[in-house]
Amino acid sequence: MTATLWLPLLYLKLFPPGLPTTIEPLLMGMPFAFDRKAAGDGRAVIQFRVSGAEPGDYHLRIAGGRCESFAGPAPAPDLVVHTPDTVWVRIARGELDGGQALQDGLYRVEGDLAVLAKMDEWFSSRRGARRTG
């Protein structure tokens, strides 16, 4: 292996990139933070309806130990999360407790609350990425 190949890999191993600070790359990158062992045979479709400076619809499909992210609405979501962009970014980065933010009315949900409860197990901002900023 030449130095041009292994040096960037070594750098990324020593200094992993931080979590995104904007909503689209964060939601589209959620499969990279997905813990397939924790998810087991779990299945869910999670819709995010995002408001704020970066409004949009995104969804995740979890099945067979895999997570896929998509731009756009889901046809039949199990859970719909209505959130301002800045709130969900702060939750995902570990800067805001998701349960407390829900209680405080910073975001709202519709659908299967068991899926919401599992999200903390399925996705971890503490695994594989360092917080920046």
N, C-alpha and C positions, 0 to 999 in steps of 0.2 A: 504494500500500500504506500502510495506516495504521500509526502507531507501535505500536499494541497488537499488531499482527501481527509486525512485523519486529524489535522489541526482544527478545522471547523467543528468536527464531531467532538473532539476533546473540549474545545471551548464551550460548546453547548451543554456538555455534560457537567462541566465545572460551573458555568454561569447560565442556567436555564433562563429563557425569556420570561418576563413577568406576564401577568394576566392582562388582557386588553383593557383599555380604559373607555372604550366606546361599545355600544350595545351590539351592533351587527357582528363584528368579529368575535365578540364574546359568545353570543348565542350560536353562531355558526361553528365555533370552535369547541362547543361543549362535548362533542364526542371524544375529544382528546383528554378530557378530565373524567370520562366515564369509567367506572370501576365495574367491569363485567362480572367479577366474582361476587361482588356485593349485590349486583342486580339478579344474578342467578337466572331463573326462568321468568323473571318479571316482564310484564308487557304493559306499555302505556303509550298514548299519544298526548303530548303536552303542547298546547298552543300558547304562544306569548303574543298578547296584543299590547304593543309598546306605544306610549305617548311621549311627548316632550320634544326636544330638539331633533331627535332621530326617530320619528314614528315609523311603525311598520308592523307587519305580521310575520311571525316565524313559528316553526314547530319542530318538535323532536319526536322521532318514532323509536321506541325502545322495544326490542323483541329478539329472542334468540341469543341473548348475551351481547347484543350490538346496539349502538345508538347512532342514529342518522339525523342530521340537521337539514332543514329546508327553509328557504325564504317563501313566504306566503302562508295563507291559512290552511289548516288541516280540515279535511272533510268531516270527520267525526271525532273530535278530541275527547279524551277522558277527563282532562283538566284544562281550564283556560285561566291563564294568569294575566290580569290587567295591571300593567305597571308603567310608571314613568321610566324612561331610559336610565336616568341617573340612580334611581333606587335599586334596580336590578343589578346594575354594574357594581354598586357598593356591596350588595348582598353577596354576589359571586366572588368578589375580591376579599371577602371576610371582614369588611369594614363596617358592616351593619348586620345585626342578627335578623335573619329572615322571619322567625316567629314573632319577635317583638315588633318588627316593621309591619307585619300583618295585623297584629293587635292594635297598633297605632294608626291603622288605616292608610299607610303609605302605599299599599297596593292591595288588590282584592283578587279573589279566586272564585271560580265556578266549577262545580263538578266534583270529582272523586278526591276528597281531602287525604285519603290514604296515599295517593300518588304524590301529593305535595310532601307528606311526611317522609316518603322514601327518597325524595330527591337529595336530601342531605347525605344519605348513604351512597346513592348512585354517583353523585358528583362531589368532588372534594377539591376546594381551592388550596388545600394544604398539601395535596399530592402533586408531585411533578411540576410545580410552577412556584416561583417565588413572587411575592408581592413587590411591586415597585411603586415609587412615588408616594 
